[in-house]
Amino acid sequence: MPLLTTSALSTEVLESALLTLEQITLRITVLALNASRHSEQSPRVRMLLGDLLADIQDCESEMGTYAPLDA
């Protein structure tokens, strides 16, 4: 991921977020499709999804942007 400059931080953060979201979507879809064909991989994919959600929720809490989903 490229370093942010000070000239247009909000635009750069938004662009980075959209590009990262696209990569996450693609990669999770591939992992899920692969796990659907190889059931022994399903627990690992589910663990990844749970960890990813927990990391996002932790970041949201630290930044004060959203309340936890289970609150």
N, C-alpha and C positions, 0 to 999 in steps of 0.2 A: 504494500500500500504506500503510495507516495506521501512524502511529508507535507504537512499543511503549511501554507504561507500565511502571512498576516494580511494580505490584501483582500481576500474574500473568504474568510473562514466559514461563514454560514453556508455559502454555496459549495465549498469544498467538502464540508462535512456531509451535506445532503448528497452530493455526488458519490462520495465514498460509501455512504449508507446504501444507496440504491445499487451500486455495483456489488457491494458485499452481499446484499439481500439476494441478488440474482445468482451469485455463486453458491450461497447457502441453499437456495431453493433447488438448484440443479444437483448439487452434490447429495443433499438429503434424499431427493427423489431417486437418484441412482442407487444409493445405499438401501433404500426401502424396496426398490424393485429387485435388487440382488438378494436381499434377505427374504423376500417372498418366494424366491426360487431355492433358497438354501436356509431352511428353517432354523438351523443351528446358529445362524448369525442374527436372528431376530432379537434375542436378549441384548446383544451388544448395541444394536441400532436403537432399541428402546432406551437403553441406558444413556446413549449419546443424546437423544432427544430430551430426556429428563434433565441431564446435566446442562444442556444448552439453555433450556428454559430457566433453570435455576440461576445460571450465570446472568441472564438478561434481567431476571427479577432482582438479583442482588445489585446490579448496576442501577436499575430504576430506583431502588430504595436509597442507595448511596447518593444519587443525584436528586432525589425528592421529586421525581416526575410522576410516578404512579403508586397507588397503594398496591400491596400484594394481592394477587388474584384470590388467595385463600383467606383473605381477611374479611 
